[in-house]
Amino acid sequence: MSSLAMRPCGDFRTSYKKDNTIFETKTIRLVAILAIAAACLAPLILDGYFLTLFIQISYLGIAALGLNILVGFTGQISLGHGAFFGFGAFASAWLNTSFNIPVALCIPLAGFLTMAVGMMFGMPAARIKGLYLAIATLAAQFIIEDFFARAEWFSGGSSGSMAAPVNLLGFEFDTDQSFYYIALFALVFMYIWGCNLMRSRDGRAFVAVRDHYLSAEIMGVKLNKYRLLSFGISSFYAGIGGALYAHYLGYVSAEGFTIFMSIQFLAMIIIGGLGSIKGTLMGVIFMVLLPEMLETGVGLMKYTDWGNIPMVTDGLAYIKEMAIGLVIILFLIFEPEGLAHRWAQIKNYWKFYPFSY
Amino acid sequence: MNFELLLQLIINGLIVGLLYGVVGMCFVLVYKSTQIVNFAQGEFLLVGAWVCWAFLIYMELPFVVGFLLTLCFMAVFGVLLQMIVLRPMIGEPIISVIMVTIGLSIFFQSLTKWIFGVSPQSYPQVFDTQSVSVFGLNIELAYLMSTIIALCIMVGFFFFFKYSKHGLAMRATAFDQQVAQSLGISVKQVFAMSWGIAATVSATAGVVIGMVNGVSDSLSSIGIKVFPAVILGGLDSIVGAIVGGVIIGVLENVAEFFDSQYLHIGNMYDIAPFYVLLVILWFKPYGLFGTRDIERI
């Protein structure tokens, strides 16, 4: 939808159906289908490291898309997405171990549980917005994090909880190669769902609430309902992402879901582009690859003239964090519309190549 | 019921609360004059405390000199931060502004961890005696000094805004930026100045807390604790920030007391303010002294 502004002149839509398609041209659709087909074959060629990265991209990508629906499309702010992600992870493990529900069913159920929790904390969103909401969700982040550390029945307390691998019709998805397909399926499914949501009545209502909430209300969009619904859907996505994470790693510990994770999710959607589904995925890929790149770069530094600088190699963990902070700042100052915008510009440049005007 | 412990905790709460109030005041100052919510407030404390520590330990300066140098450094630091990072963000949507300050906060947090390490360090001894007795209660001298400093800062703020020319300019800018600009006030200068003041005063609080508890990255959590305080007091009220800070400071200690004596839930000291925060946002989002935001079409 955000690509509307980037559409070249002379490109008119003559029907609503054409205006609403997911893929603007046949070529784009073909490329998308081919990309998915190629992704299906990837485990045959790529080794475990790349598969791990891909699986990471997919569960983070699902959660980040949820956040983008909330922040980018509805214009609400959430600083508690990491906690919701963690809640999904624990909920799925808990449902599986306590009630013996099969894992394949646990993942969506965990999504719904997280949705309920998200809506509970999103309730102030009906009354407050902008910065007050940011602070309310900040409180939610700390309260949920505290809950993880305390609720032994739910999360196993400080010792964490175990999560069984996904088991479908007697087949265990416990290797990288097999879990890859689960992750790929979930990613494609949730992204198509996200695209379709944004084409529907509810999706348009979200955008209306974001663009001008008073006008939206005058047009008959129920503000409270859609703000709450947006919180719910975003938490649902976070829950699904978290559940996948839990069943991939097989173990969930209470420490990982801090405010830093929430910030990373926000960084992903800002780098990718607020209000862009394609951009979300780009941002996630960027944020997953950034620390890996830094690590490789520092590893390669050994072979250069500088040699092995102990300050850099020892402080790599901090350098990675610093890079995240720096990337957020630089993107907001120099590229506030994110990678999606840049991508559209590059595409347009080549489309009109030698005569851009 | 252990009244003596409760009283001691309440006094501790008052002292810590006053410091929350000081940091909250800086937060409100930045918010009022520049409309920026500063999530990097805690990092001002952190950077200030570490810089002062470095002056005292590495360069072996006497405390007063090191402290004054720190203040100068932080003033420049705050102004530069505003000029380089926050000036381009004027007019951007609120989410971007919030994210920039969050980015700054992550950056400086990990930078200080990288340079100074994660283990807490203590300042060299400043006072000869450790604690004094006031009305039969033992109070650490550093605490007493922190209270005095906090009160001095508050009085200083009051006089600055009430009587100085720059204070008047800042109040005018907070009231209406366009009107202030048309009256010949350099809004740019006011923005830079408010960040400079916020950084300097926060750093003072950071040094004071560092002297009592040692310097470590837990200092930056004060920046988060400030949110319950300023929301309780009302986001755009300086008096509210002080009152809110004191209330939150006392509240977390009282919550800790009841928790350790009766409830045994654990971790109440850190988490109780956030429950309060949620309740306030639910029922009275503009806090005790904040101006109600009335929106018209």
Interface residues (C-beta under 8 A of the other chain):
Chain A: V71 I77 M123 P124 R127 I128 G130 L131 Y132 A134 I135 A136 L138 A139 A140 F142 I143 D146 A149 R150 L214 F260 I263 L266 A267 I270 L274 G315 Y318 I319 E321 M322 I324 G325 L326 V327 I328 I329 L332 I333 P336
Chain B: V37 V85 P88 M89 E92 I94 I95 S96 I98 M99 V100 I102 G103 L104 S105 I106 F107 F108 Q109 S110 L111 K113 W114 I224 F227 P228 I231 L235 I265 G266 N267 D270 I271 F274 Y275 L277 L278 L281 W282 P285 E295 I297
